[in-house]
Amino acid sequence: MNRQVPENSQPIAIVGNGRVARHIIHYFELVGQPYTHWFRGSAKHPNPTNSSRLARFKHKFQSAFVRRKTLSEVIQTAELVLLLISDDAIESFIDQNVCLRHKKLVHFSGSLTTIKAVGCHPLMTFGSEFYDLQQYQNIPFVVDQGVDFKQLFPKLCNAWYEIEPANKVRYHAMCVMAGNFSQMLWQATAKALQNMNLPAELMHSYLQQNTENYLNDPENALTGPFVRGDVNTIEQHLQNLQSHPLGELYRAFYNLYQQPNSAAQRSQL
């Protein structure tokens, strides 16, 4: 049975000015969610990358001469405050700002569990350019157990899933490895190709197809020498990478593949 949620006319206060904060502000603007915004050192931070040079200059010029409102003033009309700051700073920031004491506090950290604020983690990477509305609405949120995402954000139609506190650190570690680590591997590969006088973009179609294959058929997407059992090729790779920073990583992945309970092994049974 669908429950009707009252329209939220109150602004949501956003604390922070990193990529996540700027993307969420843009998302709120697309769906018509009122918001207020506070961050430290506004005069040192231009508008998002998408803004024109003139707009960024105007923002910087105005910031130098207009008195900035305090955190207390900015959040005064808001019941809900989003703390979109670094994970390590969240709890101390709450402790240091008494004006937050009677507000609903929400953080977007994927690993933090605290009684001082509830967690709603957007499982998405946020680049320097804004996304369109559909892309924002496709972002799944992983929320602390017992949190009603729709009650917090009635204007957002994102899917959301609850997670037990004991699983949060492992969940976030897996997300980091799947997303951030793969980016590091791609960057290292691009650099290696350039050192071989090959274009860095040579891998683009290959990486794109690998991603699509995984999304379409996760259990059977893996290919290459591990799957084929090309032991000689694998040994040559390991020998060549002996003095390379990624050599041990290659061996670690090979060991992972050989474990009987690995997903890759199961897909070959």
C-alpha positions in Angstrom: 0.0 0.0 0.0 1.5 3.3 -1.1 1.7 5.9 1.7 1.2 9.6 0.7 4.0 11.8 1.9 3.3 15.5 2.4 4.9 17.9 0.1 8.1 19.3 1.7 8.1 23.1 1.4 10.8 23.6 4.0 14.4 24.0 2.8 17.0 21.4 3.4 20.3 22.8 4.7 23.4 21.6 2.9 26.8 21.8 4.6 29.8 21.4 2.4 31.1 22.4 -1.0 32.8 19.4 -2.5 31.6 17.5 -5.6 28.9 15.6 -3.7 27.4 18.8 -2.2 27.4 20.6 -5.6 25.8 17.6 -7.3 23.1 17.3 -4.7 22.4 21.1 -4.9 22.0 20.6 -8.7 19.7 17.6 -8.1 17.6 19.6 -5.7 17.3 22.4 -8.2 16.1 20.0 -10.9 13.3 18.6 -8.7 12.4 21.9 -7.0 13.6 21.0 -3.6 14.3 24.3 -1.6 17.7 24.4 0.1 20.1 26.6 1.9 23.8 26.2 1.6 26.8 26.8 4.0 30.4 26.0 3.7 33.7 27.4 5.0 35.8 29.8 3.0 33.4 30.6 0.2 35.6 33.3 -1.1 38.2 30.7 -1.9 35.8 28.3 -3.7 34.4 29.2 -7.2 31.1 27.9 -8.5 31.0 24.3 -9.9 33.0 23.5 -13.0 30.0 23.8 -15.3 29.6 27.5 -14.5 30.9 30.1 -17.0 34.1 32.0 -16.3 32.1 35.2 -15.8 29.8 33.5 -13.3 32.7 32.2 -11.3 34.3 35.6 -11.3 31.1 37.2 -10.2 30.7 34.7 -7.4 34.2 35.3 -6.2 33.8 39.1 -6.4 30.6 39.1 -4.4 32.0 36.7 -1.8 34.7 39.2 -1.0 32.3 42.0 -0.2 29.1 40.4 1.1 29.0 39.3 4.7 28.7 35.6 4.9 25.9 34.2 7.0 26.8 32.0 10.0 25.9 28.3 10.1 23.3 29.1 12.6 21.6 31.6 10.3 21.8 29.4 7.3 20.1 26.4 8.9 17.6 28.4 10.9 14.6 27.6 8.6 15.6 24.0 8.0 14.6 20.9 10.0 17.0 18.7 8.0 20.7 19.3 7.6 22.9 17.4 5.2 26.5 17.1 6.4 28.3 16.6 3.1 31.8 16.9 4.4 34.6 14.4 4.8 33.9 11.3 6.8 36.5 12.0 9.4 35.1 15.5 10.1 31.4 14.7 10.6 31.3 13.8 14.3 33.6 16.6 15.4 31.7 19.1 13.3 28.5 18.1 15.0 30.1 18.4 18.4 31.6 21.8 17.7 28.3 23.4 16.4 25.7 23.6 19.1 23.2 25.0 16.6 22.9 21.5 15.1 21.7 20.0 18.3 18.0 20.1 17.6 18.1 19.4 13.8 17.7 16.2 11.9 21.2 15.4 10.8 22.0 13.2 7.8 25.4 12.3 6.4 26.3 10.6 3.1 29.2 8.5 4.3 29.2 4.9 3.2 31.1 3.5 6.2 30.3 5.8 9.2 27.8 4.6 11.9 27.1 7.2 14.6 24.3 8.0 16.9 24.8 11.7 16.1 23.4 11.5 12.5 21.8 9.0 10.2 23.5 7.7 7.1 22.1 7.8 3.5 24.9 6.7 1.1 24.4 7.5 -2.6 26.1 4.6 -4.5 27.5 6.8 -7.3 30.7 8.4 -8.4 30.4 12.2 -8.8 32.5 13.8 -11.6 33.3 17.4 -12.3 30.3 17.8 -14.6 26.7 17.7 -13.6 24.4 14.8 -14.6 20.9 15.0 -16.0 17.8 14.4 -13.9 17.4 10.7 -14.9 20.9 9.9 -13.9 20.4 11.4 -10.5 17.1 9.6 -10.0 18.8 6.3 -10.9 21.2 6.6 -8.0 20.5 4.0 -5.3 20.9 5.0 -1.7 22.0 2.7 1.1 20.6 3.9 4.4 21.0 3.1 8.0 18.6 0.5 9.4 15.3 2.1 10.3 15.7 5.2 8.2 12.8 6.2 6.0 14.5 7.8 3.0 11.2 9.0 1.5 10.2 10.7 4.7 13.6 12.6 4.7 13.5 13.4 1.0 9.9 13.4 -0.3 10.8 15.0 -3.6 13.4 12.3 -4.5 12.2 9.1 -6.2 15.5 7.1 -5.8 15.5 3.5 -4.8 16.8 2.9 -1.3 18.0 -0.1 0.7 18.6 -0.6 4.4 21.9 -2.0 5.7 22.8 -3.3 9.2 25.5 -1.3 11.0 27.8 -4.3 11.2 27.9 -4.5 7.4 28.6 -0.9 6.6 32.4 -0.9 6.6 32.6 -4.0 4.5 30.0 -2.6 2.1 31.9 0.6 1.7 35.2 -1.2 1.3 33.8 -3.3 -1.5 32.4 -0.2 -3.2 35.8 1.5 -3.1 37.5 -1.5 -4.5 35.0 -2.0 -7.3 34.9 1.7 -8.3 37.9 3.6 -7.2 40.5 0.8 -7.6 39.3 0.0 -11.1 39.8 3.7 -11.9 43.4 3.5 -10.6 44.0 0.4 -12.8 42.7 2.2 -15.8 44.9 5.2 -15.2 48.0 3.0 -14.7 47.1 1.1 -17.9 46.8 4.3 -19.9 50.1 5.5 -18.7 51.7 2.2 -19.6 50.3 2.3 -23.1 51.7 5.8 -23.6 55.1 4.6 -22.5 54.8 2.0 -25.3 54.0 4.8 -27.8 50.3 3.7 -27.9 47.4 6.0 -27.4 45.8 6.1 -24.0 42.3 5.9 -25.5 43.2 2.5 -27.1 41.5 0.7 -24.1 38.2 2.7 -24.3 36.2 0.2 -26.3 37.6 -2.7 -24.4 36.8 -1.2 -21.0 33.3 -0.2 -22.2 32.5 -3.7 -23.5 33.8 -5.3 -20.3 31.5 -3.1 -18.3 28.5 -3.8 -20.5 29.3 -7.6 -20.4 29.3 -7.5 -16.6 26.1 -5.6 -16.3 24.4 -8.0 -18.8 25.7 -11.2 -17.4 27.8 -10.8 -14.2 28.5 -14.5 -13.6 29.9 -15.2 -17.1 31.5 -11.9 -18.1 35.0 -12.7 -17.1 37.4 -13.7 -20.0 41.1 -14.0 -20.4 43.9 -16.3 -19.4 42.5 -17.1 -15.9 39.3 -18.5 -17.4 41.1 -20.3 -20.2 43.6 -21.8 -17.9 46.6 -20.4 -19.9 49.1 -21.1 -17.2 52.2 -20.3 -19.4 50.7 -16.9 -20.3 50.0 -16.1 -16.6 53.5 -17.1 -15.6 55.0 -14.9 -18.3 52.8 -12.0 -17.0 54.0 -12.5 -13.4 57.6 -12.8 -14.5 57.4 -9.5 -16.5 55.7 -7.7 -13.7 58.1 -8.8 -11.0 59.5 -5.3 -10.5 56.3 -3.5 -11.4 54.1 -1.9 -8.7 51.2 -3.9 -10.0 52.9 -7.3 -10.0 51.7 -8.3 -6.5 48.2 -7.1 -7.4 48.2 -9.4 -10.5 49.3 -12.3 -8.2 46.6 -11.4 -5.6 43.9 -11.5 -8.3 45.2 -14.8 -9.6 45.1 -16.2 -6.1 41.5 -14.8 -5.7 40.4 -16.5 -8.9 41.8 -19.9 -7.7 39.8 -19.9 -4.5 37.0 -22.5 -4.8 34.3 -20.1 -3.7 35.1 -17.3 -6.0 32.3 -16.1 -8.3 34.6 -16.5 -11.3 35.2 -20.1 -10.5 31.5 -20.8 -9.8 30.6 -19.5 -13.2 32.9 -22.0 -14.9 31.3 -25.0 -13.1 
